[in-house]
Every structure is written in structure tokens, then in C-alpha cells.
Amino acid sequence: MIQRIQTIWLLLALISILALFLFPYVQFFDTSGIAMAIKVNGTLSSAGGQLQLHTSFVFILQSIATIILALLPLVTILSFKNRKKQINLILITLVLLLLFALWLFLTAANAVEAVNQTIALENIGIGALLLPLYAIFLFLAMNGIRKDNKLIRSADRLR
């Protein structure tokens, strides 16, 4: 289980998606000049030199979705005996990741639009870069699983 390279890629994917709780995916200034950062667990503002986290129902749902996206690579690792199931789980995870990224973008666009701004390149935070990293790790894991399938098929031909 742990000796396969795809396990390492899946663990790295799990770590990268959980890092969304640490890093904001959008940073901007509101109309009064207060720095704001949007994370999956809420909006972080630095009013008066103190950091305040404001959460709402949307951010609670985003936190739950992030945890689900973190559990899917773990489930994929634990289903190591069924490589076809592993590939299907990774494909499902990639589709869910695309939907999740769209949801994060729409949430950020609404928050930034509320202060009469638009999302620009300077507003993008480290958290937004974690989503493509998560997808890359999933693709690398799927590549490792496909190589295992190929190796096992070639070994079966030799018997």
C-alpha cells in the first residue's frame, strides 16, 4: 500500500487541499482600506490591528467540501486492492475539484464585487494555487496506478 508511488502522490494531494484552511485564496482591500482575505473557513479581516474571522453558512459548506475533497484521496489509498476503483475515484475527485474551484471563484467574485472591485491577478492568494497542485498530484497518482495495471497485465501474459 504505502510502497507504491501513487500513495505518496495521493498523500501530497491530501496535504495540499487541507492547506486551504491555512492560506487565503483571495486577498483584497475593502472600501475603507481594511485588508481582507477569503479562506475556505471564512473571511479574515485585519481591523484595528487584530485579525477577525467572519464565517457564514457558505463558508461552513466550503469547509465541509474541503474536508470531503481531502478524504477522497485517503479513500483512494485504502482501496489499493482495486485499481479500477482507484482510477474511478480519482476521476470523480477531479470533477468535484472543478465544481469546487468554480464555487470558490463565485464566492470570491461576490465578496470582491461587494466592495466595488474585481478579481485581478494581484488579488489571487496562495490558496488558489493549491487547487491546480491538488489536480497535478491526482494526475500523477492516476499515472502510477495505470503503470501498475500495465505491469500486472504484462506479468499475467508471462504466466
Secondary structure as GFF3:
##gff-version 3
##sequence-region A 1 159
A	DSSP	alpha_helix	5	18	.	.	.	ID=ss1
A	DSSP	three_ten_helix	19	21	.	.	.	ID=ss2
A	DSSP	beta_strand	26	29	.	.	.	ID=ss3
A	DSSP	beta_strand	35	39	.	.	.	ID=ss4
A	DSSP	beta_strand	42	47	.	.	.	ID=ss5
A	DSSP	beta_strand	50	54	.	.	.	ID=ss6
A	DSSP	alpha_helix	57	78	.	.	.	ID=ss7
A	DSSP	alpha_helix	83	113	.	.	.	ID=ss8
A	DSSP	three_ten_helix	121	123	.	.	.	ID=ss9
A	DSSP	alpha_helix	126	158	.	.	.	ID=ss10
###
